[in-house]
């Protein structure tokens, strides 16, 4: 998802993401977004292959079951942050701000 979001970025914005990613470790919460946006096609393809295998595994679940009920996210709903740049969005966990994207992993 993050990798495809770079398709709509201007050349200048993408260059800024590349420069910012060089300063942040890929495993840090804010680094995950940037490194995913600038990933090489091969890396994306390898990740997509894993995603497709997982998708097939989940699909087989419905051979025996009609429904799967899960929460939408592992956190409570957050305030609207649509006007905030994605890397600056946050969630609050135990009274402390954390990266918005911490809820996706």
Protein Blocks (a to p, Z undefined) as FASTA:
>chain_A
ZZmmmmmpcfklmmmmmmmmmmpcfkbmklmmmmmmmpcfklmmmmmmmmmmmmmmmmmm
mmmbcbdcddfbfcdcdddfklpcfklgccdeehiacdfklmmZZ
